[in-house]
Amino acid sequence: MSTPHQGPIRVALAGAGAFGIKHLDGIQNIDGVEVVSLISRDLDKTRETAARYGIQHVTTDLNESLALPEVDAVILCTPTQMHAAQTLACLKAGKHVQVEIPLCDVLAEGEEVVRVAKASGLVAMCGHTRRFNPSHQYVHNRITAGEFNLQQMDVQTYFFRRTNMNALGQARSWTDHLLWHHAAHTVDLFAYQCGSPIVKANAIQGPIHPTLGIAMDMSIQLKAANGAVCTLSLSFNNNGPLGTFFRYIGDSATYLARYDDLFSGKEEKIDVSQVAVSMNGIELQDREFFAAIREGRQPNASVEGVLACYQVLHGLEQQLDAG
């Protein structure tokens, strides 16, 4: 792996939209890390955001930031379709990189990222936030301690996005995707919590939206090698409670995870405030990225560590395309 990093870590952040702001807020709580460059499409809006967070350098061109010798690491919060190519650009520029989920929307591109990352010796991580949310960490800790064996996960990922908008309700310049983005969270989390690879996966989808060109409803079934199963329902049509809701059914308990909150199967709230140093999954994800850079090690959710998720998604896409 890379040599351990001494001194402050200087970061360039690409994509100052809804998720970029979450990273900027999280990084403010992490000692020894400074965002020195902000990259986004709209220069005026980017300047406003940079001023708010005390960031000196602003550009619309990622390559301009990659050319800055003081930049040690890059966080990519850009449109899905750009993730793989931009991750490769960061690695080839000698920068550590964390790319938001998903790693890619074409498997071959994700495989190329993994190949280049391994050869580079740099830290390359993908933002699989569910691994870091305290609610899911609590369940993971019980599983690794042998106190809870997962039998089934039942997951609902529901949004109301009949027009192209982001998490802040603003118009989006690119089209989001239920399979390659939103299903990626659960496909990866299921295998991670099982500690067992996915050996069987099925998918069906509803009608393709006439203007967005994507399916607005989807259903996925997964089975792990250890026998655990997962049922995932996804919708952009849901005009009700929004977000992702997880039910963990095991041999000794049932858990309901809603964002960073965790409940028993009887709706008793479980205190997860002591699971990690923060209740913010994005901040915890960033802490892991910077810790891996400092310690010269592979991070949890390294690009290599999450590749199996994208191999499953590729298989599901082929199934859906075949009708």
DRENBAMAR-160719 format. One line per field, with one value per residue (C-alpha): x, y, z. Coordinates in Angstrom, 3 decimals, m for minus. Example, Ala and Ser with C-alpha at 12.3 -4.5 7.8 and 13.67 -1.06 7.14 Angstrom:
# DRENBAMAR-160719
xx	c(12.300|13.670)
yy	c(m4.500|m1.060)
zz	c(7.800|7.140)
# end
This chain:
# DRENBAMAR-160719
xx	c(0.000|1.083|3.517|1.847|1.047|2.626|1.150|m2.150|m4.126|m5.120|m8.223|m9.863|m13.618|m15.402|m19.158|m20.553|m24.131|m26.241|m23.715|m20.621|m22.011|m22.470|m18.776|m17.717|m19.776|m18.312|m14.698|m15.083|m15.221|m12.027|m8.678|m5.717|m7.752|m8.199|m10.223|m7.993|m9.825|m13.499|m14.572|m18.111|m20.000|m21.372|m18.455|m20.515|m22.323|m19.024|m17.373|m20.240|m19.844|m16.042|m16.353|m18.708|m16.197|m13.010|m11.749|m9.171|m9.116|m12.196|m12.471|m14.829|m12.013|m10.962|m7.626|m6.744|m7.101|m5.221|m2.293|m2.002|1.023|m0.472|m3.514|m3.022|m6.483|m9.709|m13.340|m15.621|m19.314|m20.006|m22.631|m22.594|m21.575|m18.303|m17.205|m14.931|m13.141|m12.579|m11.335|m8.807|m7.721|m7.111|m5.079|m3.016|m2.293|m0.934|m3.798|m5.637|m9.308|m12.713|m15.505|m19.129|m21.324|m21.548|m17.998|m19.247|m22.308|m20.339|m18.583|m15.515|m14.819|m14.990|m12.630|m10.149|m10.306|m9.484|m6.562|m5.052|m5.667|m3.849|m0.889|m0.737|m0.384|m2.757|m5.867|m8.917|m12.272|m15.924|m18.592|m20.632|m22.075|m24.246|m21.091|m20.455|m23.906|m23.948|m27.229|m25.681|m22.360|m24.247|m25.747|m22.376|m20.671|m23.262|m22.753|m18.941|m19.226|m21.304|m24.365|m26.618|m26.837|m28.603|m31.318|m33.050|m32.853|m35.986|m35.205|m37.315|m35.632|m38.293|m38.120|m40.544|m38.614|m40.955|m38.820|m35.033|m34.074|m31.446|m31.709|m32.322|m35.178|m33.089|m33.038|m30.357|m28.118|m27.924|m30.259|m30.050|m30.441|m32.240|m29.958|m26.445|m26.836|m29.582|m29.482|m25.681|m26.095|m28.115|m26.336|m23.021|m24.440|m26.135|m22.901|m20.916|m23.305|m23.496|m19.737|m20.651|m20.684|m23.909|m24.407|m27.876|m29.535|m32.800|m34.407|m37.602|m38.517|m41.567|m42.178|m39.429|m40.205|m40.921|m38.603|m36.138|m35.465|m35.159|m37.367|m39.086|m39.831|m37.695|m37.614|m34.435|m33.872|m30.459|m29.073|m25.698|m23.496|m24.313|m28.055|m29.210|m31.682|m32.509|m35.576|m35.128|m37.939|m36.997|m39.192|m38.932|m42.765|m43.356|m45.165|m44.834|m42.111|m38.850|m35.500|m34.328|m35.710|m33.980|m35.380|m32.752|m34.276|m31.906|m31.764|m31.747|m33.371|m35.056|m33.703|m35.242|m32.742|m33.961|m31.034|m28.968|m31.761|m32.132|m35.119|m35.926|m38.611|m41.011|m40.118|m38.008|m35.316|m31.739|m29.052|m26.330|m24.697|m21.663|m21.018|m18.638|m17.186|m20.017|m23.624|m22.976|m22.321|m20.676|m18.293|m17.432|m16.840|m14.476|m12.700|m11.976|m10.630|m8.235|m7.203|m6.300|m4.159|m2.409|m1.799|m0.901|m3.521|m6.571|m9.788|m13.070|m15.004|m11.855|m12.635|m11.314|m13.460|m16.702|m16.115|m18.186|m21.252|m20.829|m20.348|m23.777|m25.324|m23.863|m25.513|m28.829|m28.597|m28.035|m31.081|m33.249|m32.042|m32.947|m36.492)
yy	c(0.000|3.647|5.069|6.625|10.326|12.852|16.268|17.815|16.259|18.769|17.907|18.926|18.340|17.982|18.522|21.191|19.901|18.293|15.566|17.724|19.991|16.958|16.138|19.747|19.790|16.462|17.468|20.534|18.090|16.234|17.509|17.829|17.955|21.063|21.504|23.651|23.406|23.245|22.109|22.427|23.321|26.744|29.039|31.698|29.185|27.388|30.668|31.290|27.830|28.179|31.517|29.937|27.178|29.249|27.405|29.403|27.759|27.463|25.995|24.219|21.917|18.897|18.727|22.206|20.967|17.745|19.863|21.590|20.070|20.792|18.553|15.150|13.683|14.181|13.519|13.108|14.011|14.317|12.698|8.884|8.719|10.573|8.560|5.927|8.264|10.919|8.337|7.143|10.751|11.278|8.073|8.855|12.308|10.586|11.625|9.499|9.404|8.782|8.556|8.754|5.728|4.254|3.407|3.039|2.325|0.099|m2.866|m2.797|0.783|m0.201|m3.115|m0.725|1.564|m1.402|m2.437|1.076|1.590|m1.643|m0.695|2.880|2.070|4.975|4.915|4.499|4.260|4.303|6.052|3.043|5.042|2.241|0.486|3.549|4.588|3.912|1.958|m0.519|m0.557|m1.616|m4.595|m5.396|m5.426|m7.893|m10.127|m10.102|m10.817|m13.923|m12.541|m12.199|m14.235|m12.563|m14.658|m12.025|m8.356|m6.589|m3.178|m0.375|2.482|5.034|8.491|10.800|11.812|12.021|14.904|15.040|16.522|16.048|15.454|19.191|19.244|21.156|20.407|17.886|17.902|14.084|11.140|9.116|5.342|2.898|m0.043|1.397|3.959|3.149|m0.656|m0.507|0.603|m2.470|m5.036|m4.086|m3.817|m7.219|m9.034|m6.975|m7.760|m11.445|m11.705|m13.932|m13.345|m13.028|m16.191|m15.613|m12.388|m11.677|m8.414|m7.209|m3.623|m1.565|0.550|2.798|6.511|8.196|11.191|10.083|6.800|4.776|2.354|4.116|0.907|m2.165|m5.318|m7.285|m10.622|m11.695|m14.839|m15.102|m18.190|m18.675|m18.937|m15.470|m13.743|m10.130|m8.528|m4.974|m2.753|0.521|3.338|6.888|6.989|6.870|9.934|9.038|8.624|8.986|7.272|3.738|1.513|m1.716|m4.680|m7.135|m10.502|m12.792|m15.792|m13.739|m10.379|m8.159|m4.673|m1.766|0.776|4.151|6.359|6.707|5.514|1.896|0.150|m3.342|m5.324|m4.039|m0.403|0.120|2.706|1.417|3.904|3.942|7.200|5.357|3.148|5.644|9.129|10.722|9.995|11.267|8.444|10.756|12.144|8.601|7.577|10.555|9.763|6.257|7.675|10.047|7.435|5.014|7.749|8.529|4.854|3.784|1.006|m0.177|1.539|m0.159|0.175|0.271|0.132|m3.430|m4.306|m3.124|m4.479|m7.620|m5.361|m3.981|m7.471|m8.351|m5.138|m5.935|m9.358|m7.806|m5.251|m8.012|m9.836|m6.685|m5.895|m9.423|m8.761)
zz	c(0.000|m0.045|2.464|5.524|5.098|7.450|8.194|7.052|4.203|1.532|m0.429|m3.695|m3.775|m7.118|m7.228|m4.909|m5.061|m2.327|m1.548|m1.910|0.819|3.114|2.679|3.298|6.513|7.648|6.915|9.148|12.095|11.122|12.400|10.061|6.832|4.697|1.500|m0.745|m4.077|m5.102|m8.567|m9.937|m13.133|m12.183|m11.346|m9.532|m7.309|m6.663|m5.609|m3.167|m1.635|m1.503|0.317|2.862|3.653|3.335|0.247|m1.724|m5.162|m7.397|m10.899|m13.294|m14.502|m12.438|m14.300|m13.042|m9.453|m10.183|m11.400|m7.999|m6.210|m2.769|m3.419|m1.732|m2.200|m4.146|m3.226|m6.258|m5.802|m9.515|m11.799|m11.885|m15.544|m14.802|m11.759|m13.303|m15.727|m13.065|m10.546|m13.127|m13.776|m10.031|m9.689|m12.789|m11.306|m8.186|m5.899|m3.338|m4.290|m2.776|m5.338|m4.287|m4.938|m7.535|m8.645|m12.223|m14.350|m16.751|m15.125|m17.409|m16.306|m12.638|m13.267|m14.919|m11.849|m9.592|m11.820|m11.871|m8.134|m7.241|m9.429|m8.051|m4.350|m3.652|m1.448|m3.693|m1.934|m2.942|m0.854|0.271|3.166|4.575|5.821|7.997|9.261|13.040|12.754|10.287|12.155|15.305|13.464|11.849|15.253|16.587|13.549|13.825|17.570|16.746|18.578|15.526|12.338|9.453|7.798|5.683|4.778|3.563|2.092|0.618|m1.285|m2.085|m3.694|m5.477|m8.587|m11.562|m12.788|m12.794|m9.419|m6.732|m2.983|m2.457|m4.977|m7.518|m11.249|m12.145|m15.219|m15.346|m14.834|m11.623|m11.768|m9.482|m10.356|m10.585|m7.804|m5.324|m5.531|m5.183|m1.548|m0.594|m2.794|m1.170|2.359|2.160|1.191|3.741|6.603|5.651|5.293|2.380|m1.404|m3.393|m5.438|m6.878|m8.031|m9.868|m10.992|m12.623|m13.504|m14.324|m17.460|m18.837|m18.271|m21.648|m21.088|m18.383|m20.184|m16.968|m15.076|m12.170|m10.235|m9.649|m7.533|m6.713|m4.946|m3.655|m2.030|m0.290|m0.230|3.471|2.667|3.736|1.407|0.581|m1.011|m2.299|m3.609|m5.347|m6.659|m7.989|m8.016|m4.267|m2.920|0.749|3.351|1.415|1.883|2.514|5.251|6.280|8.184|9.428|10.362|12.240|14.522|17.735|16.909|14.338|13.662|11.750|10.429|9.198|8.229|11.427|13.721|14.799|16.390|17.574|15.754|18.431|17.548|20.690|19.947|20.226|21.279|18.607|19.750|21.154|18.113|16.483|17.037|15.040|14.113|10.562|8.099|5.523|8.144|9.302|5.682|5.224|8.498|7.189|3.906|5.662|8.252|5.435|3.797|7.095|7.882|4.337|4.294|2.376|3.537|4.311|1.005|m1.126|m4.851|m4.854|m1.840|m3.452|m6.988|m6.306|m5.871|m9.393|m10.817|m9.359|m10.761|m14.188|m14.106|m13.087|m15.892|m18.420|m17.025|m17.260|m20.792|m21.868|m20.640)
# end
